[in-house]
């Protein structure tokens, strides 16, 4: 029997301590990762995936609508996020805020989230109460109350959320400007939160049109995972959702991006920031692109935990930074590899960036060791098999979200298994090839954040032509 590497052994020991059930390599997990008991489509176009899991008496419902910021029109940015709020404002048989009252009184939880390319709604309940979630979701899909009062109320809520969560937070307005600069296509570049001007210029009629266009059963996928009988659950789904009318298929947005041939730079004064920092990044391919898997592991190598390369060089080694992180902004259309560094006064941003380039250049020229690559792959596995991770396969909600997303985005939930296998198959040569292809000098976008005292001109931004060294 081949002995495990030290890294694999340490991860396995940690998994036992944390109660994580994690396979050692790509051939050791049961396939499919998420068994689908039933996969059917109602006459109105709603696709439904059911997965029985009788390990605990819990069940989760997830509905993913094919609408996000990328579907918005210029002049109406922020609509997808605004509508997420509107979906909790009541329907024909449910009063305002009563969704939370019903679910929480039954011992469950619920929430929703808006993204660049989708919006999701979810409930987790004791399995003997799961019919409640179907009733609530079907009632608002069929008969959401889109009134002038509800619209104005949630418009003010979103505006306050933008003021408190973005405008008055350190570094966050600069991040919005960073993404607007990074992407050339407005469909990808504008923020999910939208703008005050666009939201205030909208009307309740705009909201009604948005609801009719995008919140139709044929523009959504629902997944139910947990302790139930699939045949009975199918009957319940048909009972609550089959009578909802379908709508014409919405137009698909053009999210194509041009290749960046010259680096982009912006300097932002930030009255809320206490220390200098910068955002940086490159355009990246869509999810499931052949290069996507190596980029996902590069993210782990550079930025996953205190042992990552950037932390070791910038925070622990040279001690020039207090925070150094990178992540992969995953989208169905073009995404991005993004990073943020908060550095200590007395260091120039050019000096800090030169260290980052050294680490990136090493990825291009020196094959990553088998142990370090294995550690990165184990971190991918941990994201699926650790009980504490967001989309853990030990949670009915994590399973339901993955099923609904893969079915909506790619048409087949079996790609969940294929994707994990492709992560495990990445080689050191793949890391070098994709690093050379992605992390180019002309392709980088940088936004420097400079702390400044509150004054009238401090909120302005200026663009400076510069080359990154």
N, C-alpha and C positions, 0 to 999 in steps of 0.2 A: 504494500500500500504506500502510495506517495505521501510523504510527510507534508503537513500544512506549513506555509511560510509563517514567520514570526508575526507579520501583520495580520494574516488571516486568523492565527491562533488568538491574538489579542482581541480582535474584533469579536470572535466567537465567545471568549470569556466575558467580554463586556455585554454581549447580547444576553448571556445567561443571567448576568447580574441584573440587567434591566428588564428581563422577561421578554426579550425579543426573539421571535422565531424567524431565523434568517438562513437561507440556503448559502452554501459555501461557493457555489458557482452556478453558471447558467443552466446546467443539466439537472440540477437537484430539486427544482420546484415542481409542484404538481401543475399540469397544464390542462385546461386553461387556468390562469391565475384567478379569474373570476368566472366561474361556471354560469352560463346563461340558461336558465330553465325554460324560459319562453321569450321569443322575440317576434313581435307581431305589429301590424300597423292597422289602425282603425280606418274606416272609409273616409274620414275627414282628414287623413294624412298624418295623424299623431302616431309616431313610432314609440313603442313601449318595450322595454327590456325588463324581465323579471328574473331575479336570482334568489333562490331559496337558500337560506343559511340559518340552521336551527341551533347554532352554538349558544346563542343567548336570546332571551325573549324580547328582542328589539327589532325595529324595522325603520328604514329611511326611504324617503321619497325625494327625488331630485328632478327638477324640470330645467332644461337648458334651452333657452331661446336663441335662435341664430340672429342676434342683434347686439351690437356694441357700438363703441364710438366710431368705428370705421364705416358704419352704415349711415351716419348722420350727414346732413347737407350743410354746406357752408351757410352761415347765418343762423343755424339751429344747432350749434354744438352744445353738448351737455344734455341732450334729450334722452339718451339711453339711460344715463344715471338718474335724471329727474324722474323718469318713468319707473325706475326701481322703487323710488319713494312713493309714487302714486299707487303702486300695486298694494300698498298697505293701508290705503285710505278708504277701504270699504267697497262692498259689492252689493248685489241685490239682496242677499240674505245675511250679510255680515257687516256689522258696523265698523266705523273707523277705529283702528288699533285693536279690534277684537280678534284678529288673527293670533296675536301674541297671547291674549287672554285664553283663547280656546286651547292652544297647543300647550302652554305652560301649565294650565289647570289639569291637563291630562298627563302631566309628567314628562313633557317633551321639550324640544327646543327648535327654533327655526331662524332662518336668516336669508339674506340674498346678497349678491355682489354683481357689480358691473365691471366689464373688462373692455379692452380694445376691440375684441372680436366676439364676445358673447355676454349674456346675462343669465345668471342662474338663481333659482329659488329652491330651498330645501327645508325639510322637516325630519326630525328624528324623534321617534315615539316608542313607548311600549307596544309590542306588536299587536296586542288586542285593541289598540286605539288607532291603528294606522288608517282605517277608513276615514277618520276625521281629516287627515291631511288631503286625501283625495277629494273630499267634499269641498274643503276650503280652496284648493288650487283650481278645481273645475269651476267654482262659483265666480272667482275673479277672472278666469280666462273667458268665461261666458258673459259676465255682466259687471265689469268694473265700473265703479261710479266715477266718471270723469266730469266733475262739476267745476264751476268757476271758483267756488270757495275752496275745494280741495286743491285745485291747481295753484291758487295764490298762496295757500298755506304751505304747500310743499316747495313752491318756488322760493319762499323766504327761508325755509329750512335748508335748502341746498345752498343758498347764498351765504347763510351763516356758517354752514359746514365749510364752504370755500374760504371764508374769512378766517375762521379759527384753525382749520386743518391744513391750509395751504398758504394763504397770503401772509399770515402772521407767524409762520413757523420758520426757523432758521434753515437755510439751504434749499427749502422746498420750492419757492418760486424760481430759483435758479435751475432746479431740475426740470421744471416745466419748460423753461426756455431751452434747456439742453435737448430735450426730446423734439421740440419744435425745430431746432437747428439740425439735429441729427438726421431726421427723415426729410426727404424732399417732397413727398406726396402728402398733401394736407390730410387725407383720410387716415394716414398713420401718425402724423405729427401732432395733431391737436389733442389736448388733454381730455381725459374722460370726464372730468368735472365740468368742462365747458367754460364759457365766459359769461360775465354779468350781462353784457350787452346783448348777447344772443338769447339768453334766458328771459330777459326782460322784454325783448321784442317778440317773444312767442305768445301764443294765445291758446285758449282751451280748445279751439278747433284744431290747432296744430297737434295737440296732445291726442285728441280723438282719432285723428288721421294716423298718427304714429301707432296707436294701440291697434287699430283695425289692420294696419299693414303688417306689423311684426309680431303681435301677440296672438297669432292664429295657431291652431293645432298643427297645421301642416308646416309650420316654421319652428317646430320644437321637437325635442326628444325627452321622454320621461323614463327614468329607471327607478325600480323599487327593489330594494335588497333587504332580506331579513327573514324573520321567523314567521312564515305564512305558507299557505298552500297556493301554488301558482295558478291552478285552475280557478279557485275561488277569487284570487286577486284579479285575474283577467276579467271575470264577470263584474267585479266592482269597478274596474277601470272603464269597461264598456258602459256600465250604468251611469257613471258620472261624466264621462268625456265624449261619448259617441254622438251625442246630440248637438255638440258645439260645431258651428259652421266653419268650414275652411274658407280661405281667402286666396286671391291671386298670389302667386309666388313673388316675393319681393325681388327687386333687381339686385344683382350681386355687385358690390363695390369694386372698383379698380384700385388695388392696393400695391400695384407694381412700383418698384423703386429703381431709380437710375443708379449706375455705378458711380461711386464717389471718387473723383480723380484729384481733388485738392482738399487738404485738411481745412477744417472749419474751427473758428475760434471766437469766443465771446467772453467779455469780462463783465461781471455783475457785482454791483455794490449791494451789500445786504446789511440792513440796520439791525437785524435780529441775530446775526452770526457773531460769535465771540472769538472764533479762530478761523484762519484762512483755510480754504478747501478748494477742491475742484471735482467736477464731474467729467468723465471721459468715456468714450465708447466708439464702437464700430457697428455698421450694419451687419446683420447676420441672416442666414437663410431661414426659411420657414421650418416649423416642426415637421419632422420626418424626412427632411432633406438628407441626402447621404452624409453631409458634413455636420449635421445637427448633433449626432451622437458623440463625435470627438469633441465638439465645442462644449457639450454638457460635462464631459470629463475634464476638459481644460479649466472650466469654471471651478470644479472641485480642487484641482491641483493648485490653482492660484489663490483660492479664497475660502475654502471650506475649513473653518476651525483655526485654532492657534498653531497647528502644525503646517498650515498652508504656506506656500512660498511667499506671497505678499506680506502676510503677517510676520513671518520670520525675518524678512529683509527690512521692511519699513518700520514695523512697530518694535520688534524685539531686538533685531540686529543693529541697524543704523540708528534706531530710535528717533527718526525724523517725523514719524506720524503717530497719531493717537488712534486712528481708524483707517483701515485699508480693506476694501472689499470689492468684489466683482460678482456679477450674476448674469444669467442668460434670460433676456426678456423674450419668452416663448410666445409666438403667435402663429396662426395659420398662414398668414401672409409673412412678408419679410419682418424679422425681429431685430434684436440688437444684443450685442455683448456690451454691458455697461459697467461702470465702476465709479466709486466715490472714495476720495482720500481727504481726511482732515489732518493737516500737518501742523507741526509746532512752529511758532514764530521764530524767526531767525534763519529759517530755511526758505529758499526760493522754490516756487512751484516747478521751475525747470529742473532743479536738482532732484526733487522728489520724482518727477516724471522720468528722469534719466535712469533711476533705479528700477522703475517699472519696466522700462524698455529693456534693461539688462535681463530681467526675468523672462520677458516675452521672447527676446532673442535666444535665450537658452532653450526655450521650448522648440524653437525653429531649428536649432543646430545640434542639440544634444538629446539623444533618445532618453525618454523618461525610464527610470528603472522599473523592473517588473513589480517590485514591492510597492513603489509609490503609485503605479498605475492600478495595482490591485486594491490599494487603499481607496482610491477614487471610485473604483467600481463598487466596493463594499458600501461606500456612502450612498451610491445610487440605490443599492439593494436596501439599505437601511431606510431610505425614504419610503419604500413600499412595505417593508415588513416590520418596522419598529412600531410599537403600539402608540408611541407619542407623536408620530409624524402626521401631517395634515391629511394626506391621502393614504393613510395606512390601510392595508388589506385586512387588518384585524378589526376594522371599524366598518359597520354597514354603510355609514355615510360616505366614507372614503371610496368604497367599492361602487356605490351608486353614482358618485360624481365621475369617476373614471369611465364607467360604462356609458353614461349619458354623453359625456364629452367626446369619447372616441366614436360613438355611433353618429353623433351630429357632425363632427369635424371630418371624419375619414370614412364613415359608412360601415365600419366593421370593428366591433370591440375586440376581435382577436388580435388586432394590431398592438394591443397592450402587451401581449406575450412577445410578439415580434420585436417591439421596441426594446424591451428589456434584453432580449438576446443580442440585439445589435449593439447595445451599450457594452455588453460583456465581450463582444468580438473586436472592439477597438484595439488597435495595436500601437506601439510606440511610433511606428512609421506614420500611422494615421494622425497622431497628435502633431508630429512635425509638419506634415503636409497641410493640415487644416490651419495650424498656427501661421505658417508662411502665407497662406491664401487670405486669411482674415485680417491679421494684425499688421496692416501696412501703414506707412507714414502718411501717404495721401488720404487714406480712408478714415483717419481718426477725427473725432469731433471733441472739442474741449470747451468747457465753461469754467473759468476761474471765478471763485467767490471770494470777495474781499470784504471783511468787516468794515463797517463805516458808521459814523455817528448819525443819529436821526436828523435829517435836514431835507429840505425840499428836493434837492437834486439827487439825494441818495438812492431813490427808487428807480432812477433812470439806468439804462444799460447802454453800453457802447460796444461796437464791434471793432476789433483790431485784427488786421491781417498779420499773421505770424506763422512761423514754422515751428513745429515742436521738435525739440532736441532731447 
